């Protein structure tokens, strides 16, 4: 019988496999709309061994499976982009409430990975935003969001405002995923997309992971070393835009 999330006997930590599955669903619900990949995820959830997980988590994974099935067979653009409100947030809250992993995301470009690996994530010297009051705000620290979709949009902003040929590998948008353990984060009251936070001190990327955009397949996270060494990336198409 499935445990209830609200039961005093509910587990306070998740098996690694369940944690990873919830995290994958959360990120994909947030940012993935490619039909074939959505069909693969729906199939994966249908075949997953979910015995013993809390009932609330089981229900959320069923919701995720139905959503991936819907995206895989959407008959119009309107249907396809009509994402369920707050499902990614509910998946995240369930995972962290049960002692699962906790992550934040930072959007940037491929060209900056080498310096970030050497120096860590530090407050920017050249903010993307040009307004004086926003530049001052952006220099307060390193900015994160708890949503992969929002981080991809921040990466697009970095892609648009960077220099060089727009379709080059160096301008490719990337997202860095950092575990929150040991991070001192404060709420960014000016954050317009989701819950944004600021780290006032440099952030180590020793255990961070990198997602190279665009997100057209199931999220595949790389170590910094593997990401930097990627030379086989096809150029971005002309007019590329993250949704």
MARFI-977394 format. One line per field, with one value per residue (C-alpha): x, y, z; residue number from 1. Coordinates in nm, 2 decimals. Layout:
<atoms>
px = c(X, ...) .
py = c(Y, ...) .
pz = c(Z, ...) .
num = c(NUM, ...) .
</atoms>
This chain:
<atoms>
px = c(0.00, 0.12, 0.22, 0.04, 0.26, 0.09, 0.13, 0.36, 0.52, 0.59, 0.95, 1.16, 1.41, 1.35, 1.53, 1.77, 1.58, 1.25, 1.42, 1.58, 1.25, 1.06, 1.34, 1.33, 0.95, 0.97, 1.23, 1.05, 0.71, 0.87, 1.06, 1.02, 0.75, 0.91, 0.64, 0.87, 1.06, 0.73, 0.60, 0.92, 0.87, 0.51, 0.62, 0.90, 0.65, 0.41, 0.69, 0.84, 0.85, 0.65, 0.56, 0.60, 0.62, 0.39, 0.04, 0.07, 0.39, 0.23, -0.06, 0.17, 0.37, 0.04, -0.05, 0.29, 0.24, -0.10, 0.06, 0.34, 0.09, -0.11, 0.19, 0.29, -0.04, -0.14, -0.34, -0.27, -0.02, -0.26, -0.32, 0.05, 0.16, -0.12, 0.09, -0.07, -0.04, 0.20, 0.26, 0.64, 0.63, 0.41, 0.66, 0.95, 0.77, 0.68, 1.04, 1.20, 0.94, 1.04, 1.41, 1.49, 1.74, 1.71, 1.85, 1.86, 1.94, 2.15, 2.13, 2.43, 2.61, 2.86, 3.14, 3.14, 3.18, 3.56, 3.59, 3.30, 3.48, 3.80, 3.64, 3.30, 2.98, 3.05, 2.85, 2.86, 3.08, 2.86, 2.50, 2.26, 2.01, 2.11, 1.90, 2.12, 1.91, 1.90, 2.28, 2.33, 2.09, 2.26, 2.59, 2.46, 2.55, 2.48, 2.12, 1.93, 1.58, 1.41, 1.26, 1.45, 1.21, 1.29, 1.66, 1.64, 1.48, 1.76, 2.00, 1.83, 1.87, 2.24, 2.25, 2.08, 2.30, 2.63, 2.88, 2.97, 2.79, 2.44, 2.44, 2.79, 2.86, 3.00, 2.67, 2.47, 2.25, 2.33, 2.19, 2.40, 2.23, 2.36, 2.26, 2.13, 2.31, 2.54, 2.43, 2.32, 2.04, 1.82, 1.49, 1.53, 1.24, 1.27, 1.25, 0.98, 0.99, 0.92, 1.10, 1.44, 1.72, 2.06, 2.39, 2.60, 2.92, 3.09, 2.94, 3.15, 3.07, 3.28, 2.97, 2.75, 2.60, 2.55, 2.26, 2.34, 2.04, 1.82, 1.60, 1.46, 1.52, 1.49, 1.72, 2.08, 2.30, 2.68, 2.97, 3.15, 3.45, 3.23, 3.03, 3.34, 3.49, 3.18, 3.30, 3.04, 2.75, 2.56, 2.51, 2.19, 1.94, 1.90, 1.62, 1.65, 1.43, 1.36, 0.99) .
py = c(0.00, 0.35, 0.57, 0.90, 1.21, 1.37, 1.06, 1.10, 0.78, 0.91, 0.87, 1.18, 1.09, 0.96, 0.67, 0.82, 0.66, 0.83, 1.16, 1.15, 1.06, 1.35, 1.59, 1.48, 1.53, 1.87, 1.99, 1.84, 1.98, 2.32, 2.33, 2.04, 2.03, 1.83, 1.56, 1.25, 1.32, 1.38, 1.04, 0.87, 1.03, 0.92, 0.57, 0.58, 0.68, 0.41, 0.15, 0.30, 0.09, 0.32, 0.08, 0.22, 0.59, 0.83, 0.85, 1.22, 1.17, 0.88, 1.10, 1.38, 1.14, 1.02, 1.39, 1.43, 1.12, 1.25, 1.59, 1.43, 1.22, 1.53, 1.71, 1.41, 1.42, 1.79, 1.87, 2.25, 2.50, 2.63, 2.29, 2.21, 2.52, 2.51, 2.39, 2.29, 2.57, 2.49, 2.12, 2.16, 2.36, 2.08, 1.82, 2.02, 2.08, 1.71, 1.61, 1.85, 1.79, 1.43, 1.50, 1.49, 1.70, 2.08, 2.27, 2.62, 2.72, 2.99, 3.08, 3.20, 3.12, 2.85, 3.10, 3.17, 2.81, 2.81, 3.12, 3.00, 2.67, 2.86, 3.13, 2.99, 3.19, 3.55, 3.87, 4.00, 4.28, 4.33, 4.29, 4.20, 4.47, 4.82, 5.04, 5.20, 5.09, 4.73, 4.72, 4.82, 4.55, 4.29, 4.35, 4.25, 3.88, 3.57, 3.52, 3.19, 3.07, 2.75, 2.69, 2.54, 2.71, 3.05, 2.98, 2.89, 3.23, 3.40, 3.21, 3.33, 3.69, 3.62, 3.47, 3.77, 4.03, 3.85, 3.92, 3.72, 3.51, 3.44, 3.07, 3.00, 2.75, 3.02, 3.20, 2.89, 2.93, 2.70, 2.65, 2.56, 2.35, 2.39, 2.21, 2.44, 2.26, 2.51, 2.80, 3.12, 3.25, 3.55, 3.62, 3.86, 4.09, 4.22, 3.87, 3.88, 3.51, 3.26, 3.26, 3.41, 3.43, 3.59, 3.45, 3.74, 3.54, 3.35, 3.00, 2.70, 2.49, 2.19, 1.97, 2.18, 2.04, 2.20, 2.17, 2.29, 2.44, 2.43, 2.19, 1.97, 1.63, 1.49, 1.70, 1.56, 1.72, 1.72, 1.78, 2.11, 1.92, 1.73, 2.03, 2.25, 1.97, 1.94, 2.04, 1.84, 2.08, 2.18, 2.55, 2.71, 2.76, 3.12, 3.29, 3.05, 3.14, 2.97, 2.95) .
pz = c(0.00, -0.09, 0.20, 0.24, 0.21, 0.52, 0.73, 1.03, 0.91, 0.56, 0.45, 0.49, 0.22, -0.13, -0.30, -0.56, -0.85, -0.74, -0.67, -1.02, -1.18, -1.01, -1.10, -1.46, -1.47, -1.31, -1.56, -1.86, -1.76, -1.72, -2.05, -2.29, -2.57, -2.84, -2.92, -2.97, -2.64, -2.46, -2.59, -2.46, -2.12, -2.10, -2.19, -1.93, -1.66, -1.76, -1.72, -1.40, -1.08, -0.84, -0.57, -0.22, -0.32, -0.13, -0.28, -0.35, -0.54, -0.73, -0.83, -0.94, -1.16, -1.31, -1.38, -1.55, -1.76, -1.88, -1.96, -2.16, -2.35, -2.43, -2.56, -2.77, -2.95, -2.94, -3.25, -3.25, -3.14, -2.88, -2.73, -2.74, -2.54, -2.29, -2.00, -1.67, -1.41, -1.13, -1.20, -1.21, -0.88, -0.72, -0.83, -0.69, -0.35, -0.32, -0.39, -0.14, 0.13, 0.13, 0.16, -0.21, -0.39, -0.43, -0.73, -0.87, -1.23, -1.39, -1.76, -1.96, -2.29, -2.39, -2.43, -2.06, -1.94, -1.93, -1.72, -1.49, -1.44, -1.33, -1.12, -1.02, -1.07, -0.98, -1.01, -1.37, -1.48, -1.79, -1.71, -1.99, -1.89, -2.00, -1.77, -1.50, -1.21, -1.34, -1.40, -1.04, -0.92, -1.14, -0.98, -0.63, -0.69, -0.89, -0.99, -0.99, -1.06, -0.94, -1.29, -1.58, -1.83, -1.68, -1.68, -2.05, -2.11, -1.92, -2.13, -2.44, -2.32, -2.28, -2.63, -2.78, -2.61, -2.66, -2.95, -3.25, -3.51, -3.37, -3.48, -3.34, -3.07, -2.85, -2.84, -2.77, -2.46, -2.17, -1.82, -1.51, -1.24, -0.89, -0.57, -0.30, -0.02, 0.14, -0.07, 0.10, -0.11, -0.07, -0.25, -0.55, -0.50, -0.85, -1.01, -1.27, -1.37, -1.10, -0.77, -0.83, -0.58, -0.53, -0.40, -0.28, -0.27, -0.55, -0.62, -0.68, -0.98, -0.87, -0.86, -1.09, -1.42, -1.76, -2.01, -2.36, -2.54, -2.72, -2.53, -2.80, -2.63, -2.28, -2.06, -2.06, -1.80, -1.84, -1.61, -1.68, -1.82, -2.07, -2.16, -2.24, -2.45, -2.68, -3.03, -3.22, -3.15, -3.47, -3.52, -3.40, -3.69, -3.82, -3.62, -3.34, -3.04, -2.71, -2.64) .
num = c(1, 2, 3, 4, 5, 6, 7, 8, 9, 10, 11, 12, 13, 14, 15, 16, 17, 18, 19, 20, 21, 22, 23, 24, 25, 26, 27, 28, 29, 30, 31, 32, 33, 34, 35, 36, 37, 38, 39, 40, 41, 42, 43, 44, 45, 46, 47, 48, 49, 50, 51, 52, 53, 54, 55, 56, 57, 58, 59, 60, 61, 62, 63, 64, 65, 66, 67, 68, 69, 70, 71, 72, 73, 74, 75, 76, 77, 78, 79, 80, 81, 82, 83, 84, 85, 86, 87, 88, 89, 90, 91, 92, 93, 94, 95, 96, 97, 98, 99, 100, 101, 102, 103, 104, 105, 106, 107, 108, 109, 110, 111, 112, 113, 114, 115, 116, 117, 118, 119, 120, 121, 122, 123, 124, 125, 126, 127, 128, 129, 130, 131, 132, 133, 134, 135, 136, 137, 138, 139, 140, 141, 142, 143, 144, 145, 146, 147, 148, 149, 150, 151, 152, 153, 154, 155, 156, 157, 158, 159, 160, 161, 162, 163, 164, 165, 166, 167, 168, 169, 170, 171, 172, 173, 174, 175, 176, 177, 178, 179, 180, 181, 182, 183, 184, 185, 186, 187, 188, 189, 190, 191, 192, 193, 194, 195, 196, 197, 198, 199, 200, 201, 202, 203, 204, 205, 206, 207, 208, 209, 210, 211, 212, 213, 214, 215, 216, 217, 218, 219, 220, 221, 222, 223, 224, 225, 226, 227, 228, 229, 230, 231, 232, 233, 234, 235, 236, 237, 238, 239, 240, 241, 242, 243) .
</atoms>
